[in-house]
Amino acid sequence: MLTSLFRKSTPLNYALVIIAATVLFFMYQFGHVYRLIGSVNWLEKTGLWLVILFSMFTANFIVKKNTISRDSAYTVVCYLMFLVCFPSLFDSPNLILSHFFILLALRRLVSLHSLKASKEKIFDASLWIFVAALFHFWSILFIALVFISILFHVSRDYRNWILPFMAFLAIATLFMLYAYMFDASVFEHLQEKMQTNVSIDYFTDQSQNIALSTYAVMALYFTAAMVFTLGHRPLQLQSSYKKIVASFFIGVVIFLISPVKSNDLLVFTVAPLSFMATATIEYKYPTIKEDIILAVVIGAGMFLFFLQL
């Protein structure tokens, strides 16, 4: 039943997802933030809501443009459900913005297999990653994905290996210019963000523990399903799937080493996990199994959202 509803991407499907995202986002704001601080900057929150919607449909564009998915709405559904597993993320604009820029980079890197405008894609992806690092420093680790992509597709041209360093120089120059002209304290803030912390002892209540455990189980299932079926996937898509798996593990590393721990840091795994979930649902399974997988994702996402509301 669920798969028959979302098997085809239609305006109705997208409208349902947008409405659900809007209701859940503002439900959290009214039920949590407003209750705690008494007032909310609704202009800022609306902008954050728009970034979340743009991120969701950027993820959808990636799978559609690169034929990673059939013409379904599974990606946007899974993306939203994984996102609301950690509703406190709606109070983390820096993480949401950083993740959005990483998605823009991922869009360029996944499409690198076409070998069209490869230098522009490498430079653009590197640029977006360094911009993302200004909002959350350790998202800079995604630069490893740039070099992985170069290795997969265009390693013979030495100029491709230099382009990420040129992008770094461009962003570093703009950053230093901003610091010199407006706010020199940004260097201190950046230095604080460059610290690491590998301990996971930040839980303040049981609901966070349940959310992390449930999300970890779903992530383990979809990652294993992708890895074990990779050899049976179309050959021309295997490099794209490998980059998606690599981006998921980079997101996990960011969560593990970031200095200020919270479940919100898992936002960097949401997009690749939604890609892998889509690929798993669309694999050669009976319809009943597809329904069960999608129902579990939706049920888990909604349960964890209301548990932490």
N, C-alpha and C positions, 0 to 999 in steps of 0.2 A: 504493500500500500504506500509506504513512504517513498520507496524507490520509484514507483510509478508517478508520484507527484513531482519528484525532483530529477527524474531521469533526463528530461529535456529542459534546457535553459529557455525559459519564456519570460516575458514581462511580468506575468503573474507571480512566478517563482521569485524573481528578483524583488518585486514589490513586497512579498511576504517577508523576505529576509530583511529588507530595509525597515519595514514596520517593526519586526521583532527586535532588530538592533536598536532602533530608536526607543522602543518601550523599555527594554532592559537597561539601556544607558541612563535614561532619565529617571527610571524607577530607582536605580542605585543613587543618583544624585539626590532625589527627594527623600529616600528612605535612609540614607547613610550620611552623606556629606552635610546636608542641610540640618539634620538632627544634631550633628556634632558641632558645627561652627555657626549655625544660625543664619548664615547668608552665603550666597554663592554668586560668583561672577559668571552670570549666564552667557555673556558674550564669549568669554574664554571657553566655557564648557561646550557651547555650540560649535565653536571652531574645532575643539578636540573631537567632538562627535563627527564632524565632517572629515577630519583626518582619518578616523577609524573607518568610515565608509569608503573613502578613497583607497585606503590600504586593502580593504576586503576585496574591492573590485580590481585593484591592481593585481592581487593574487589570482583572481579569476582570469584576468587578461593573460597572465603568464601561462597558465595551463591551456587556455584556448589558442593563443597565438602559436604556441609551440607543439600543439596537438598532443600534449601530455594527457589531456582528458578528452573523453568523448563530449559531445555537446550536452553536458549535464550541468545542474546547479549544485552538485555535491560539494564543490570546493568552497563556495560562499557559505553554505550551511555548516560545514565542518569548521571553517575558519571562525565563524561566529561562536559556535559551541565551545571550541577550544579557548577562545578569547574570554568568554564569560566564566570559564573555570576559575579565573582570578579577577573578580570584579573590582578589587582595589586598584587594578591597573588603570581604571578610569580616572584615578587621581594622580596619575604619573605622566604628565605631558611630555617630559623629556624622553621617557622610554617609548612612548607612542610615536613621537617624532623621529627618534633614532631608528625605530623599527620600520617606519614608513620609508625613510631614505635607504635602508638596507633592501627593502622590497624593490625600489627603483633600480638599485644595483643588480639585484637578482634577475630582474626583468632583462637586463642587458646581457648578463652572463649566460643565462639559460639559452638565449637566442644565438649565442656565439657559434653553435653548431652549423648554422647556415653559411658561415664563412663570409657573409656580406658585411662590409664596413666593420671589420673586426677591430681595427685600431681605434675607431671611434667608440665602439662598445667597451673595449678594455679601459680606455681613458674615462669614459662616462661612469662606468661601474666603480672605478677606483675613486673618482671624485665624490660620488654619492656616499661611499663608505667612509671617507675622511670627514665629510659633512656630518654623517651619523655619529662619528666619534666625538664631535663637539658637544653632542647632547648626552651620550653615554660612552665614555672613553673606550671601554673594552669591546665595543662593537667593531673597533678597528681590526679585530681578529678575522673579520670576514675578508680582509685583504688576502688571506690565504686562499680563499675561494677564487680570487682573480688569477692567482698563479696556477691553481689546479686547472682552471678553464683554459689558460694559455697552454699548459702542458697537454691537455686533451686535444686541442684543435690547431693552434698556430705557434707551436714551439720553435719552428725552424727559423722564423724571422726574429733576430735578436732585438729588433726595435720594440717588439711587443713586450719584452721583459722590462724595458726602460719606462714605458708609459705610466705604470703605477707610481713610480718615483716622481715623475713630472707632475702628476695629479697631486701628490703629497706636497710638493714644492708650491704649487698654486694655492692650495688651501692654507698651508702654513704661512705663506706671505700675507694672505688676506686676514688671517687670524692675528698675526703680529701687527698689521696695520690698524686693525680695529682696537687692539689693546693699547697701542701707542696713542691713538686719537681719542678714545672714549673711556676705556676702563682697563687699567693695568692689572687690576685684581683678578682678571680672568686667568692669568697664569697660575695664581695660587689655587684657584678652584680646579683647574685642569690637573695640577699636581696632586691634589687630594683624590681626584677620580682615578688617578693612575695607580693607586695602591691596590693590593690584592688581599683577599680573605677567603680561605678555603674551608672554614668551619661552617657548618650548617646547624646553627643553634638559635635561630631567630624566631621560632614559633611563639606566638603570643596566645594562641588558643587552639583547641583541638580541630576546629574546622579547617585551619590552614594545613595541618598535618594530613587530614582526610583528602583535601584538594590536591596536595602534592602527590600523595600515594596513588589516588585514582588517575590523575593525569599521567603519572609515570607508567602505570599499567597499560593505559591506552597507547602511550608513546612506544613502549616496548613491543606491543602487539603489531602496530602498524609498521614500525621499523623492521622488525623481523620478517613480516609478510613481504615487505619490499625487497629486502636483501635476498630472501630465499626464492623469490620468483623472478629476480632480476634477469637471470639467464634465459627466461622464457618470454621476456618482453621484446618488442621490435628492436632490431639491432640499431636502427638510426636514433632511437630514443634512450638507449642505455647510458650514454654519456650525460644526458640531462638528468636521468634518475640518480646517477652517481653524484652529480653536483647537488641535487636536492638532499640526498642522504648526508653528504659532507656538510651542507649548510645547517642541517639539524644538529649534528654533533658540535659544530662551532657554537651554535646557540647554547647547547648544554655546557660547554666549557665557559662561556661568558657567565652563565648562571653560577657556576662553581667558583670562579675566581673573583667576581665583582666584590668590592669592599663592603658595600651596604647590602646585605642579603634580604631578599623578599621573593615570594612566588612570582611577583610581577616580572622579574627578570626572565622568566620563561617565555615572555612574549616573542623573543627571537627564535623560538622553536615553533611558533604557531603556524606560520605560513608553510614551511617545509612539511610539518606534520599533516596539515590539511591537504597538501599535494599527495602525500603518501596514503592518506586515508581515502582520498578520491580514487587513486590507482588501485587500492585494495578492493573497494566497493565495486569498481568497474571490471575487476578481474573475472575470470571465467567461473563464477560461482552461481549456484541456483538462486533464483529470485528471493527465496525465503531467507537464505543466508545474507544476502545484500540488505534485506529489510531489517534483519536482526542487528547487523553491524551499524547501520545508520540509526536505528532506534536506540542502541546503547550509547552512541555518541551524543545524540540529542538529549536522551534521558540523563546521562552523566553531567552534561553541561548545565542543564536546567537545575538539577539537584544541587550541584556545587554552587551555582549562582545564589539560589535562595538560602542555602546553608550559611553563606557568608554575608548575606544582605544585612 
